[in-house]
């Protein structure tokens, strides 16, 4: 008898990455692409002078978080990126929590990445071509001070 898939476990397949949601504070925004959700522990190499080993020990050091880049279509009268970026003054900026959620078919969060104290470091407007046939896309690069991951 052929398997119809009705008894298949939900943990067999990896999650698709095309259904996601981004929140800035409490505001939900639509994006085409989100990239840069990474962190690393910087490497500390150490060797004391009377070590019998002629190599260094490697230890984890300070954690480092990469900037997150988000891309979205350009819409008439939508200047949220630019307004937030223009709030930057000497050593001051309004920092916001940013939450990125990977959603299942019903729209429930299955994985959630939360960026702490996020602020914009770079905005790239769209390129313009008189013979182009693409949608206008702008991007924002966000720095943050921590990345936490939770399962929905």
matplotlib code that plots the C-alpha trace (Angstrom):
import matplotlib.pyplot as plt

x = [0.0, 1.4, 2.2, -0.1, 2.0, -0.7, 1.3, 4.5, 6.4, 6.7, 10.3, 11.5, 11.8, 13.8, 11.8, 11.3, 12.8, 10.4, 7.6, 8.9, 8.0, 10.0, 9.0, 10.6, 9.4, 5.7, 5.5, 5.4, 7.3, 7.5, 10.9, 12.0, 15.2, 17.0, 20.6, 23.5, 21.9, 25.3, 27.5, 31.0, 33.3, 36.6, 39.6, 42.2, 45.5, 47.7, 50.9, 52.9, 56.7, 57.4, 54.8, 56.0, 53.8, 55.2, 51.8, 49.2, 46.0, 42.9, 40.1, 36.8, 36.9, 34.5, 31.3, 30.9, 27.7, 27.5, 25.4, 22.0, 20.9, 17.3, 15.9, 12.4, 10.5, 10.3, 6.8, 5.4, 5.6, 7.4, 10.5, 10.8, 14.5, 15.5, 13.5, 15.2, 18.7, 18.1, 17.7, 21.4, 23.2, 26.6, 26.8, 23.0, 20.4, 17.1, 17.8, 15.0, 14.4, 14.1, 12.4, 12.7, 10.3, 10.3, 6.7, 4.9, 1.9, -0.6, 1.6, 2.8, 6.5, 8.7, 12.0, 12.6, 15.7, 15.8, 18.3, 19.0, 19.6, 19.5, 20.2, 20.9, 24.4, 23.8, 21.0, 21.2, 18.6, 17.6, 19.5, 17.7, 17.7, 15.7, 15.5, 15.1, 12.1, 12.7, 11.0, 12.8, 14.6, 16.2, 18.3, 19.2, 22.1, 21.5, 24.1, 23.0, 24.4, 23.2, 21.3, 19.0, 17.3, 14.1, 11.9, 8.2]
y = [0.0, 3.4, 6.0, 9.0, 11.2, 11.6, 9.8, 11.6, 13.2, 17.0, 16.8, 15.0, 18.0, 21.2, 24.5, 26.5, 30.0, 32.0, 32.7, 35.2, 38.3, 41.3, 43.5, 46.8, 47.6, 46.6, 47.6, 44.7, 45.4, 43.4, 42.5, 40.6, 39.4, 39.2, 38.1, 38.3, 36.4, 35.3, 35.4, 34.2, 33.8, 35.5, 33.2, 33.8, 31.9, 31.5, 29.7, 29.9, 30.0, 26.6, 24.7, 21.3, 21.7, 23.8, 25.1, 27.4, 26.7, 28.1, 29.5, 31.3, 35.0, 37.9, 37.2, 39.2, 39.7, 40.6, 43.3, 42.2, 43.4, 43.7, 44.4, 45.6, 47.2, 51.0, 52.2, 55.7, 57.8, 55.0, 56.7, 54.5, 53.6, 57.2, 58.6, 56.2, 56.9, 60.6, 60.3, 59.6, 62.4, 62.5, 59.3, 59.0, 57.0, 55.5, 51.8, 49.4, 45.7, 43.9, 40.5, 38.2, 35.2, 32.2, 31.2, 27.9, 27.4, 28.8, 31.9, 30.8, 31.5, 28.4, 30.1, 33.7, 35.7, 38.9, 41.6, 43.7, 47.5, 47.6, 50.8, 51.5, 51.9, 52.0, 52.6, 51.8, 53.2, 51.6, 51.7, 53.4, 52.1, 53.6, 50.2, 48.1, 45.9, 45.2, 46.4, 49.2, 47.7, 49.5, 47.9, 48.8, 47.4, 47.2, 46.9, 45.3, 44.3, 40.7, 38.0, 35.5, 32.6, 31.0, 28.2, 28.9]
z = [0.0, -0.9, 1.8, 1.5, 3.9, 6.5, 9.3, 8.4, 11.3, 11.2, 12.2, 9.0, 6.8, 7.3, 7.5, 4.3, 4.6, 2.4, 5.1, 7.7, 9.6, 10.9, 13.8, 14.7, 18.2, 17.8, 14.1, 11.6, 8.3, 5.1, 3.7, 0.6, 2.2, 5.6, 5.9, 8.4, 11.3, 12.6, 15.7, 16.5, 19.4, 18.8, 19.2, 22.0, 21.5, 24.6, 25.4, 28.6, 28.4, 30.1, 28.2, 27.0, 23.9, 21.1, 20.1, 21.5, 23.4, 21.8, 24.0, 23.2, 23.7, 23.2, 21.2, 18.1, 16.1, 12.4, 11.0, 9.7, 6.2, 5.2, 1.7, 0.8, -2.1, -2.3, -1.7, -2.2, 1.0, 2.9, 4.5, 7.7, 6.9, 6.3, 9.3, 11.6, 10.1, 10.4, 14.1, 14.5, 16.3, 17.9, 20.0, 20.2, 18.3, 19.2, 19.5, 18.9, 19.4, 16.1, 16.0, 12.9, 13.0, 10.7, 10.3, 9.6, 7.3, 9.8, 10.5, 13.9, 14.8, 14.6, 15.2, 16.5, 16.3, 18.5, 17.9, 21.0, 20.8, 17.0, 15.0, 11.4, 10.1, 6.4, 4.0, 0.3, -2.0, -5.2, -8.5, -11.4, -15.0, -17.8, -19.6, -16.4, -15.7, -12.0, -8.7, -6.9, -3.8, -0.9, 1.9, 5.4, 7.4, 11.1, 13.9, 17.2, 20.6, 20.9, 19.1, 20.9, 19.3, 20.5, 19.1, 18.8]

ax = plt.figure().add_subplot(projection="3d")
ax.plot(x, y, z, "-o")
ax.set_aspect("equal")
plt.show()
